[in-house]
Amino acid sequence: MALLGSQSYLQKVLVIGGGGREHAICWKLAQSKLCDKVYCAPGNGGTALEGKVENVPIAVNEFDKLAQFAVDNKIDLVVVGPDNPLADGIVDRLEKSNLVVFGPTKDQSKLEWSKAHAKQVMDNLAIPTPRYVIARSYEDAKKSALEHDWARVVKVDGLALGKGVFVCDSQEEVLQALAEIFENQTFGDAGRVVLLEEKIDGEELSLLMLCDGKHLVEMPACQDHKRRFDDDKGPNTGGMGAYSPVDLYDRHKAEIQAKIFRPLQKALAENKLSFKGVLYAGIIVSKAGPQVLEFNARFGDPETQALLPRMKSDLLVALFACATGELDQVEIEWVPESSCCVVAVGDKYPASSSKGETITFDEQLANNATEPYLFHAGTKHGNGGVITDGGRVLSVVALAPTMEDAAKKCYEGLNQVSFKGMEFRKDIARRAFKQCHSN
């Protein structure tokens, strides 16, 4: 705790964002004994109900207003949640106002907002990744698709809310995906450049690492469920659930650290890589071993909701240490229990959102003093209560000594929540059950 000096330094925190990730971050920060107040801009219906948390009606893209609010209210630490404001340079703007900010600059977050750049960084650091080609026009993309029979994954280069990835089974599907990107311009400027990537058969995991510019600290591994329906069917989404820990990581830990973690740590130490915040590696493990599919430059969603209830240490101390370059002075502890997070969505998601439907939930579940925990995402206050206001509406998280018990508690918690059109996957963390029985 010596790095923090006087405890008065960390009385007020501003969290930027309004999703389930930001609710979980606010909930965890508010538990810190150093923290008197957490502001969330713009927040959601759930952050408004948290003790010590106050919503601020400023949008994530109103950088000048956010900076002015932080200065006027003497904010000690700003925590940026979503990817778009990071890509647009919010950290650069806030730091110009002499604010202490957790999150990467625009240039550092290019690891996420340009998949082509991320691939080139991986190549430079000899980090294993599926082979790929970069195409900067429709004609080049079609030509590459026809020349490379292995190219079955199409990714738009820019940010696309987790939906700019097409995993194809045939060359015809690849060409259809390219037509949607270039001809229909479904993703706008984000789709001006595409990656055509080799399709790898394997199991995925998410590894989130805290970074202060020089030092990396791994958080426990998670596994996300991207597909909309059970058994990984349907379209990709922002994430339908997650669980932690992941047996797959434990079985390949030595190789992941040797081929991914240590090269990143070495590059930071030698100033070959510039980054601070959360570096998120999406990893696939196949017969060829672990490979990085992509980097994100922020906390994952819903991985954050699954992770933070397992964190025993003070999140505020850890994030401040990242922002000030003192992460090596902080020890971060985690509880051994398994965590399961399930996301509830509107029935038309991801095609459209749920708006204005009244949400009912058990009062004890809502106060988040004990688990299972309820983290809001697409919600707001209206009609005398909380109503839906997004595609991913909320998530429920539970801990237990085994993953099966955590999932059971999680689904029991979901049964205490309802809104018209509410749907959720019934198989979150099921893969972990099979792993447990096979060990």
N, C-alpha and C positions, 0 to 999 in steps of 0.2 A: 504493500500500500504506500510505500515511501514515494513512489513516482508521482503520486497525486498531491503531495504537499498538504496544504490546508484543505479540509473536507469542504469548505465553503466554495471551492472551485466548481463543484458539480451539483449545484442545487437545481438548475433548470436545463431541461433537454427539449429540443424540437425534433420530432420525427416527421419526415416528409413522405406522404403517401396515404392511401386510403383503403388498402386491401387487407386480406387475411394475414399476410406477412407483417404488415405494419401494426395490426392489432396485437399480434403475438409479441412483437418487439416492444410496444408500449407497455403491455402487461408485464413483461419481464423487467424492463427498466424501472417501472414503478415499484418493484420489490426492493430496489436498492436503498440502503439506509442513507446513502449520500444524496439521494434525489428527493427534492421537495415537490417538484412539478414536472409533468410531461405534457407538452403541447403536441398535437397531431394535426398536420395540415394536408388535406382537408379532414382526414379521419373518416369514420363511418358510424353506423348506429351502435356498434359494439364498443368502440373506443370512447364514445360519449358516456357509456355506463361504467367505465373503469374508474376506480378510485385513484386520485392524484393525476388523472388524465383529463385534458380539456381540448376539445376540437377547435380548430382555427379555420374559418372559412376562406382559405387562400388555396388556389389550385396549384398543382405541382409545377406547372409551367410559368407561373408568375414569379420569376426569379427576383426581381427588384422588390416586390412586396414581401416575399419571404425573407430576404436579406434585411429589409427595414424592420420587420417584426422581430427578427432575432436580435438586432442591435438594440431596438427600443426596449425589449424585455430582458436584456442582459443574459441571453442564452449562452450556457457554458459549453454545450456540445450539440451540433446538428447531425442527425442521422438520416441519410438519404436511402429510401427503400427502392423505388421503381427504376427500371432501366432507361426509359425515355429521357427523363430529366438529366440523368448522368451522361447520356450520349449527347445531349444538347448543351452540356457545360455548366450545370448548376453548381458543381463544386468549385469550379474556377470563379464563378460569380460570387459565391458566398465567401470564399477565401479573400477576395478583393476587399471585403468589408471586415477583414481581420477576425473572422469567425473560425472556431475550431470545428472541423467537419470530418465525419466518418464517411468515406466513400472515395472512389477514384475520380481523377480529373477526366475531362473529355478525351484527352489523348490516351490516358491509361485505360479507359473503358472501351477503347477501340477493340480490345480483345473480345468484347461481346457484340458491339454494333457493326463489326465487319468480320464475317466468318472467313473471308479470304485472308485478311490480316492475321487472324488467329492461327490459321493453318501455316502461314509463313513463319510465325513465331515458333510454332511447334517444330517445324523443319529446322530452323536455326538452332534450337536447343536439343535437337535429336530426341524429341518426345514422340513416341509412337502414335500414329494416327492413320486412319484408313486413307488409301491413295485417292487422289482427287484431281480434277482439272477446274480451272477458273474460266468462266465465259463472260465476256463483257457485252455481248449482243445476242439477239435471238438466233442469227445465222451461225455464230460461233458455237452457241449452246447446242443447236441441232446437229451440227457437224461433229462435235465432241461426243454426243450421245450415240451417234451412228458408228463412230470410230472405236469407242470403248465399251465393249460388251459388259464389262464389270460395273459400269456407272448406272446404278439403279436407285440412288438417293439424290434427290434434287433439293437444294437449300437456297433460299434467297439470302443474299449477302447481309442485308440490313435487318433491323428489328421488325418482328412481325407478330408480337404477342404470343410467341411460342407456336404459331400456326404456319410458319413459312417453310415447313419441311415436308417433302413428299417421299414416302418410302414405297417404291414401285416394284412390281413383280415382272414387268416386261418392258421392252424398249418402247412399245406403243404407249404404255402408261407414262413413261418418262417424257415422251413427246407431248402428251396431253398436259402434263404438269408444266412444261415449258410454255405451251400455248396459253395456259391460264396466267402465268407470270408475265409473259412479254406481250401477248396480244390483248388479253382481258385487263392487264395491268391491275390485278387483284391486290397487289402489295405496294403499288405506287413506286416511289423512289427506292424503297427497300429492295425492290426486285430488279433494279437496273443491272446488277451483277449477280450471277448465280454460281454456285458450286455444284459440280456433278461428282458424287462421291461413291466409293465402293460400298456395296451393301454387305455388312458384316453380320453373320449369325452369332449371337451371343446374348449375354445377360448384362443389363446396364445397372450402374449405380451412380450416385451423386456424391462427390467429395467436396465439401465446403471448407475453405482454409482462410483463417484470419491473417491479415498481412499489414505490417506497419511500414512497408517500403524496403525493409532489410530482412525481416524475419517472417517465417510462415509457421502457423500453428494449425494442425488438422483438427477439425471438428469430427464427431462420429459420422460414419458413412450413413447415407439414406438411400432408399430406393423409391423413385417416383412412379406413378402410374399415369401415363399421358393419354392413353386412349379413352374414349368416352364411355365405352360399355365394358361389361364383364368379359373376361378372357381376352383382354386387349383387342377388342373389336371396335370398329367405328373410327371416326376422325380423331386427329390429334387435338388436344385441348391445352389449356394452361397448366393442367394437373388435376387429377381426380382424387388423389390421396398419396400418402407416403408413409414409410415406416423406418424405424431406426432402432437398434443397429442392423447391419446387413452381413449375414454369414459369408456372402460372396467376397466382401472386402477382407474379412479375417483370413480366408483361405488364400488370398492373393496379396496379402499386405506387403510382404517383402518385395515382390516384384513391382507393385504400385509405387512404393516408396523409392525404389532404386531407379525406375524408369520415368517417373512423373514428378513425385514430390521433391526429391533431391536435385534434379536438374533445375526446377523452378527456384528452389532455395539458393542454389549456387548462382544462378543468373541474377537474382536480386542482390546477393552479397557482392557480386562483381560489377554491379551497375549495368548489366546487359539487359535487364528488364526493370521497368519502372511501374510500380503498382502499390496502392494501399487501399484497404477496405476488405471486402470478401471476394476471394477468387474461387470461383465455383467450376470444378472440372466435371463434365459429363463423361463418364468412362464406360466403355463396353469391354467385357471380358469374353474372349473367344478362345478357340484352340490355339491361336497365335499369341495369346496372352492379353494383358490389358492395353487398351488404346484410348486416347482421348478423342471423343467425338466433337466436343465444343467447349469453349469457356464462356461462363457468364461472369459479370463484374459486380455482382450484388447477391444478397441473400436470395435463395430460391423460395418459390411459393408453389406447393405447400410444404417443402422441406423444412422451412423455418418453424412452422407450427408443430411439426413432429419433433424438431430438435430442441427448441428452447425449454420445454417442460423437463427435459433430461439434464439441463444445465444447472449444476449445483452452485457454481461461482456467480459473482456479480457481473452481469452483462455490461453494465455501465462502465465499470473499471476496465474491462477488456476492450470495449470500443474506444474509450478515451485513450488507452495505451496505443491502439492502432493509429489513431489520429495524430498522436504526438511522437511516434517513433520509439515507443518504450515497451513493445509487446514482450520482449525478452525478460522483462521484470515481473511478468504476471503469470501465475499458475492457474490453469483453468481445469476445474473438476466436473465430472459428469456422473450422474447416478447410473447404476448398472441396469435398471429396469428397461424393458422394451417399451417402445412408444408406437402407437398406431394413430394415424390421422386420416379421416375420411371427409371428403368435400361433398356438400349438398349443392345441387345446381337446379336451375329452372329446366323444365322438360324440353325446351327448344334449344338449349345450349349444346354446341357452341355457335349455332347459326344465329341465335338471337338471345336477348337477355330477358330476365323476369323483372317486371316493374310494378310496384304498387300493391303487391300481395301482402296481406297481413301475416306476420310471423308470430307464432306462439311457441313459447319454450318454458320449461320448468324454471322457477325462480332460483332454485339452488344452482342449476346448471348455468344460469346467466351471470351469477356474481363472480365466477372464476376463482373463488377462494379455495376450492377443492376440485379435484378432477372427478369425472371427465370435464375438460375445459371446452368452452365454446368461443371460437374466434370468428368474428364477423368479417365479411369481405364486401359483397354487393348489397349493403343494407343502409338504410337511413331512417330517421324518425319522421312519422307522418300518421295521419288517421288515429291519433291518440296512442300510438305505440311504435313498434319497429316494423318497417315494410321492406320488401325486396327492391333492389336497385342495381342489379347486375346479373351476369351469367353465372359465375361462381358466387353463391350467396353466403355461405358460411361453412365452417368445418368444426368437427368435434375431435378431440384428442384425448387418449387415455393411456395410462402407464400400467404395467403389471410385470411380475417376474418372468412370465413367458409371453411370447408374441400372440399366441392363441388367446390368452386371457386378456391381453391389451385390446385386441380386436373385438372380443366379446363385449368388453366394457364400453368400447367406442360405439359399437352399434346399438347397445342399450341406451347410450346417451342420445344417439340420433333419433331413437324412438320417442324421445321427449321433446322433439322439435318438429314443427310442421308449418308448411305454407302451401298454397295451391300450386300444383305442378311440381312439387319437390321430388327430385330423383337423386340417387347416388349409387355408386358401384357397390356390389355386395361381396367383392372378392379382394379387397385391399389387404395386403400382407399375406395373402393365402400362400404365395410361393415360399414364404418363410416357414410356414407350418410344415410343408413338405420337406424342407431342408432339415428341420428339427427332427422329423421322424426318420430321415435317412442317415442321420449321424450316429 
